[in-house]
Amino acid sequence: MKPATAQPSAIADAAGYWTIQLVMHAGTKVGHQHVCHAANLGGAKAIASRLCGDTRSIAGFDLYRIGRVAGSPGAALLVGESQPVPDPKAWADMTAARIA
């Protein structure tokens, strides 16, 4: 499984929101996109791993911390929950909210 993209910041240990994009084995094909609310980076990685499941078509995931985007999918998620983001505009808004 491809390792998650790491973010070297202190906020990784705080609760927050992350985008998760599954990566297919083909390397260039984008998989499903999700948003999650987790207690910390480790919790977000666990949610992403669960979303990958046991399928052989998924190579791993890209994981990014984001600022809470008001009105976006996932804004009402409880800690430990995730949901798909099928809308390209909503996904673009969330990727624009990535925390460096």
N, C-alpha and C positions, 0 to 999 in steps of 0.2 A: 504494500500500500504506500502511495506517495505521502511523504510527511507533510503536515500542514504548514502553511506559510506562517512563520513566527513573527511576532511583533514585540520588540524589546522595549516595553514600557511598563511602568508601575501600574498602569490601569488594567493590565492583564489580570491582576488578582482581584479586581472589583467586579461586581455584578454589572451586566450590560447586555448589549445587543451585538450580534455578529451575523454577517452574511456567510452563507455556505454554498459553494458551487461545486457540485460533484464533477470529477474529471474522468472521462471515459478512457479506456485502454488505447484507443486510436490516437490519443495525445492531442489532437487538434479539435476533437469533437467535445462540445460543452455538454455537460449533463444537467440534471435538474438544479434549480436554484431555490434556496431556502433562506429564511431569516430565523434566528433563534434568540431566546433570552436565557442567559446562563449566569450562574453564580460567579464564574471566573473563566479564564481561558481553558483550563482543564475541563470544566463542564461543557464548554462549547465544543471542544474536541470530541468529547464523549458523545454528544448529540450528533455531530457530523459523522462519526464512526458508525453510529446506529443507523443513520440515513443511508450509508453506503451498503449496509447489510452484507449478505454473503454472495452477492452477485459477482460473477467473473468479469462483467463488462465494465465495472467501475475500478479505476486505478487508484483513486484517492479523492482528495478534496482540497479546495482553496478556502481559507478561513480568514475573514477580516473583521476587526472590531469596527463598529459604526456608531455614530451619534444617533440618538433616537430621532427618527423622522416622524414628526407629527402627522397623523392621518395615514401613515403608510401601513402596508401589511405588517403584522407583527407588533404593532404599537401596544396592543392589549395582551400580549403573551405573558403568561406567568413564568417565573424562573423554572427552567427545565423543559419548556415547551418550544416547538418549532412549527413552522408552516411553510408550504411552498409559495413561491412568488412567480406566478406564471405571466404577469403583466410586464412587458419589456420597459415601459416608462417607470413603473414602480421600482424595478430592479436598477435602472439607471440612476434614479434618485437616491437609492440606498448606497450604491457604489460611490456616488459623489459625496456621501456622508462618511466615508471611511476615515478613521482616525489614524494619523501617521505615527 
